[in-house]
Amino acid sequence: MNPASHYELVTLGDEGVLLDVRSGVFLALNRTATLVWQAHLAGDSEDQVAGMLSETFGLPAFRAARDVRRALDLDGQVVPEVPVDPCSYRAIGDGYALFWKDEPMLAVDTAGLRLRLLPQALVCEADALQYVRLMSPKLCSLQGLPVLHASAVADQGNAAIVFVGPSGAGKTTTAELFAEQGCRLVARDKLVLSFDGNRPLAIVDSEARLEAWSEKTARALARGQHECDCRELLDLAGGSRAPIAEVLFLAAERRAGSEIETHRLAPGKVMAGLFQGLFLGSPQPAPLRRHLEYAQTVAKHVPASEATVPDGRARLVAAVGRYRATRAAKRSSGAAPSQA
């Protein structure tokens, strides 16, 4: 078996992300593991890779061999946890379908252009809207529009701050408090991305237009229209744009203190976190690789940090004000935002 046909390794600096294009499972790799996989995918044997490690780091042969075995043993790695959810998205026939509690509700072709309500899915408008909302970022992905599960605001100078994290991390609350203090709210949950060359951009009004399309489509489906044209979603790419200036990773377990504190993340972790946050419309190797490249581009060109934010609205409101003031002072002085 040629491992290069089953895995994609994307690097940034000394680190990388390894993607199994058959399953979509991915891992953030440190410097040593990245070197091991680069050599392994190039066709080197384990003994050759161990010899390279031993020479590069001055390791005893037995330790280098052990490190190679550990790096290549994917069964022993911790992979990203997939949350249990009544909703799932699977290949079906000549496209993909949204399932609710194992019942298929909506189906789409592989290009993301035609959305169908399946015969067994007798739904009211509220249910239809819920299903279309879940399906809409995947439709965008199938049409070549990357959508990140994130909240975002545009601060002074139209620079976007993006908040990434799992559900319950506080992304929307944090973005809304930034908006209350003068920022423009760009996205609460779904951020459509664009790229000007290698420059990552946030499409500012895309979430509102995506919601309007979802509401219109849900009404049509609930009233008996069994198929809808999705090509209108391509118009999302034409919205106003804001350059992404900063990405902050949030987590519910990191709510503490009285300030917004940031710590720069290693490149591999940034790429893995962004890749995990991108909505995938297809599990096929080509789109998986394309989304990993999106993550690499953002990680390469935008500062990304793990953020600790205060717990409680009053403390967070005050911390947001101080954080914005610090950013503005650094921008006016020409200094790049520093990270702890």
Buried (B, 14 or more C-beta within 10 A) or exposed (E): EEBEEBBBBBBBEBBBBBBBBEEBBBBBBBBBBBBBBBBBBEEBEBEBBBBBBBEEEEBEEEEBBBBBBEBBEEEEBEEEEEEEEEEBBEEBEEBBBBBBEEEBBBBBBBBBBBBBBBEEBEBEBEBBBBBBBBBBBBBBBBBEBBBBBBBBBBBEEBBBBBBBBBEEBBBBBBBBBBBEBEBBBBBBBBBBBBBEEEEBBBBBBBBBBBBEBBBBBBBBBBEEEEEBEBEEBBEBBEBEBBBBBBBBBBBEEBBEEEBBBBEEBBBBBBBBBBBBBBBBBBBBBEBBBBBBBBBBBBBBBBBBBBBBBBBEEEBBBBBBBEBBEBBEEEBEEEEEEEBE
